[in-house]
């Protein structure tokens, strides 16, 4: 087992001392657990009222005002072409840094629940399969082995591609 909670990061076993790790924020969407590299995450906020924008696709929930900046919010379940869950007290918006044409853009994603940060040994990350997953393969950065389970590591630049989200919007008009 070369995945550990960041809360126990100081407790590294001698065999793992020479391994390289990456940290991933884990969260759930429709009872499935995913991870995003923490280097892509700006912050996590409680779900709040989102201003709907007319004629946008259902994938785009709307926009929020985050300390004076307008940030689009994407419903991750809908982006995966699934039914969105009912919001609860645990529903959160993860503000993610997305690269778009050489610029960095903040985009919010709605998730059912944020879990924790895991340290994942790079040797435990494998390429995404080309079939057998419930989401598009290009949305997956890799698969991490986690105590007998697999953690799907998401590629936020692909999932939240501004150009592709605009195409989704054009289809709804």
Secondary structure, DSSP 8 states (H G I E B T S, - for coil): --EEEGGGTT---GGGTTS-EEEEEEEEETTEEEEEEGGGEEEEEE----B--TT--TTEEEEEEETTEEEEEEEHHHHTTS------TT-EEEEEEEEETTEEEEEEEEESEEEEEEEEEGGGEE---SSS-SS-GGGEEEEEEETTEEEEEE-HHHHT-HHHHHHHHHHH-
